[in-house]
Amino acid sequence: MDPKLTEVSQLFQRFKAAFSRSDFDTCTTFLSQLKVSLTQFRSLPPLFEDTPNAIRELNLARDIYEHAVVLSVKTEDQDAFERDFFQLKPYYTDVGNRLPPSPQEYPILGLNLLRLLVQNRIAEFHTELELLSPTALENPCIKHAVELEQSFMEGAYNRVLSARQTVPHETYVYFMDLLAKTVRDEIAGCSEKAYDYLSINDAREMLLFSSERELLEYIKEEHSEWEIKNKIVYFQKAKESAPCKEIPSLHLINQTLSYARELERIV
């Protein structure tokens, strides 16, 4: 085997050993070294040269970037996830026919869809979805993300939260927790505008918490402006502190009339 390939393979084994014992700081250090080492291989993107060890090098690089994506989830680093995913993607799209299928491909593609959903990047979510094959769309990891997006758009928040119990891969839990927080924040924002107060029990049910303790912790951490008295949650302070924007009605009327006059001239 080529000495460079041997060196990178050995370093990757050390990375995986650190990963298995959850030593993520060491993993991050090794990963930086691995990425620098991979630049020595001309068989990798964007060159794709047909070198004697091209298949081994491509396979090793794909494995490294797949581990990098999972590491970014473990360290809860969404920026690193995006960078590593886009470095990995060519190994699925451009050289997929030269390599044996990776068992991590669909879980990682599903993870990326989930990340886009959490970040409310719905247009990109659908763009990525359209690039997937019919086989990929039938995979449980991809279907999970698609069903979540449908539930989120329909406002079926209870389905979104219950989906955490049926994640197709353990790495999905991080993004599912973020999505649950997004959902609750959305419900909370609507509740404080729609109601002056709610009973503790009604607020718990509305925010989809299983216990009163979870509700009180959420209020303490996220909505300290809400007041709790005699088992009632009051939203008045939140309403008073919310900025009130004046609608420029006269300006809008003048603008509308101006548009009408212009349309008359055109006709």
PALUMTI-245319 format. One record per residue (C-alpha): residue in one letter; x, y, z. Coordinates in pm, whole numbers, padded with zeros to 5 digits, always signed. Example, Ala and Ser with C-alpha at 12.3 -4.5 7.8 and 13.67 -1.06 7.14 Angstrom:
a+01230-00450+00780 s+01367-00106+00714 
This chain:
m+00000+00000+00000 d+00109+00356-00068 p+00291+00506+00237 k+00068+00817+00234 l-00246+00604+00227 t-00111+00391+00513 e-00033+00700+00720 v-00383+00845+00673 s-00545+00508+00747 q-00351+00474+01072 l-00443+00828+01180 f-00807+00751+01101 q-00792+00444+01324 r-00671+00666+01607 f-00959+00905+01533 k-01213+00620+01553 a-01062+00496+01880 a-01105+00843+02031 f-01457+00863+01885 s-01558+00531+02044 r-01459+00661+02389 s-01636+00997+02325 d-01313+01195+02339 f-01443+01456+02097 d-01168+01714+02159 t-00908+01462+02043 c-01133+01368+01751 t-01149+01733+01641 t-00767+01756+01648 f-00726+01433+01449 l-00993+01542+01202 s-00806+01863+01119 q-00492+01656+01051 l-00688+01409+00839 k-00839+01682+00622 v-00494+01827+00554 s-00361+01480+00469 l-00644+01415+00225 t-00529+01709+00011 q-00233+01491-00094 f-00461+01254-00286 r-00526+01372-00643 s-00800+01114-00686 l-01032+01311-00458 p-01265+01600-00553 p-01230+01828-00738 l-00951+01662-00944 f-01083+01303-00958 e-00761+01176-01117 d-00753+00803-01195 t-00458+00712-00970 p-00354+00352-00886 n-00511+00376-00538 a-00809+00593-00640 i-01081+00361-00513 r-00913+00306-00175 e-00849+00678-00135 l-01207+00773-00228 n-01348+00510+00007 l-01127+00627+00294 a-01208+00994+00235 r-01582+00922+00226 d-01555+00732+00555 i-01362+01019+00715 y-01615+01283+00609 e-01906+01067+00723 h-01746+01045+01067 a-01687+01422+01055 v-02059+01486+01000 v-02155+01260+01291 l-01890+01425+01509 s-02042+01767+01437 v-02377+01636+01565 k-02213+01495+01878 t-02046+01831+01946 e-02368+02019+01851 d-02185+02231+01593 q-02425+02314+01308 d-02169+02521+01116 a-01926+02228+01114 f-02210+02000+01004 e-02280+02218+00700 r-01912+02239+00602 d-01850+01866+00643 f-02172+01767+00469 f-02084+01969+00160 q-01736+01815+00156 l-01896+01471+00180 k-02174+01523-00076 p-01958+01474-00391 y-01876+01121-00271 y-02249+01041-00296 t-02329+01235-00615 d-02012+01239-00830 v-01834+00911-00751 g-02118+00704-00609 n-02107+00468-00907 r-01738+00393-00844 l-01772+00302-00476 p-01975+00039-00294 p-02287+00186-00127 s-02231+00338+00215 p-02467+00231+00496 q-02435+00586+00633 e-02554+00763+00316 y-02929+00773+00380 p-02902+00847+00755 i-02672+01141+00676 l-02889+01270+00390 g-03188+01252+00625 l-02990+01435+00893 n-02918+01717+00652 l-03288+01747+00565 l-03368+01762+00935 r-03105+02034+00987 l-03259+02246+00710 l-03602+02201+00867 v-03474+02305+01210 q-03314+02616+01056 n-03640+02693+00871 r-03463+02673+00532 i-03766+02520+00365 a-03674+02615+00006 e-03335+02441+00043 f-03511+02145+00207 h-03723+02094-00104 t-03428+02152-00336 e-03231+01875-00164 l-03539+01653-00170 e-03580+01691-00547 l-03222+01572-00601 l-03285+01239-00429 s-03361+00919-00618 p-03693+00731-00581 t-03504+00464-00386 a-03374+00725-00140 l-03723+00871-00094 e-03846+00531+00023 n-03576+00503+00287 p-03707+00539+00648 c-03449+00809+00729 i-03561+01028+00439 k-03931+00956+00494 h-03895+01058+00859 a-03770+01404+00758 v-04038+01443+00489 e-04320+01350+00728 l-04183+01593+00987 e-04184+01876+00735 q-04544+01797+00637 s-04654+01790+01002 f-04471+02117+01073 m-04630+02294+00775 e-04977+02164+00872 g-04930+02286+01229 a-04964+01931+01362 y-04716+02005+01639 n-04815+01705+01849 r-04698+01477+01564 v-04371+01668+01542 l-04298+01620+01912 s-04407+01256+01924 a-04178+01180+01628 r-03881+01207+01864 q-03977+00869+02008 t-03950+00702+01667 v-03628+00847+01524 p-03473+00612+01266 h-03117+00684+01386 e-02974+00789+01722 t-02795+01092+01570 y-03136+01244+01491 v-03213+01315+01858 y-03009+01639+01866 f-03199+01800+01579 m-03531+01661+01706 d-03474+01838+02040 l-03401+02163+01855 l-03716+02118+01648 a-03921+02055+01962 k-03793+02384+02107 t-03881+02566+01784 v-04233+02423+01796 r-04286+02520+02160 d-04152+02870+02102 e-04399+02909+01815 i-04691+02791+02029 a-04578+03011+02320 g-04561+03320+02099 c-04913+03258+01966 s-05051+03182+02315 e-04932+03504+02476 k-05090+03705+02192 a-05419+03514+02192 y-05478+03490+02570 d-05443+03713+02873 y-05392+03409+03094 l-05417+03029+03101 s-05442+02777+03378 i-05126+02577+03445 n-05297+02264+03313 d-05417+02432+02992 a-05074+02583+02933 r-04911+02243+02988 e-05144+02079+02736 m-05106+02360+02484 l-04725+02353+02503 l-04730+01972+02484 f-04548+01902+02810 s-04604+01576+02993 s-04569+01726+03342 e-04618+02054+03526 r-04252+02050+03631 e-04138+02055+03266 l-04369+02349+03196 l-04237+02549+03494 e-03876+02484+03390 y-03954+02600+03036 i-04120+02921+03164 k-03826+02991+03395 e-03566+02946+03119 e-03748+03088+02816 h-04031+03316+02936 s-03938+03473+03267 e-04171+03764+03182 w-04474+03536+03230 e-04627+03553+03579 i-04756+03250+03769 k-05010+03310+04048 n-05252+03062+04199 k-05194+02802+03926 i-05256+03063+03654 v-05005+03177+03390 y-05046+03549+03309 f-04914+03690+02980 q-04988+04059+03043 k-04623+04160+03104 a-04518+03996+02778 k-04785+04193+02592 e-04681+04520+02756 s-04314+04467+02673 a-04383+04375+02309 p-04312+04667+02072 c-04624+04820+01917 k-04576+04919+01556 e-04788+05202+01425 i-04950+05130+01088 p-04884+05422+00847 s-05245+05423+00724 l-05236+05764+00548 h-04920+05672+00359 l-05069+05338+00252 i-05391+05505+00129 n-05196+05760-00078 q-04976+05486-00220 t-05279+05272-00316 l-05449+05569-00488 s-05129+05642-00677 y-05116+05284-00801 a-05483+05308-00910 r-05415+05625-01112 e-05118+05463-01284 l-05330+05157-01373 e-05598+05387-01526 r-05335+05549-01749 i-05207+05209-01864 v-05557+05084-01945 
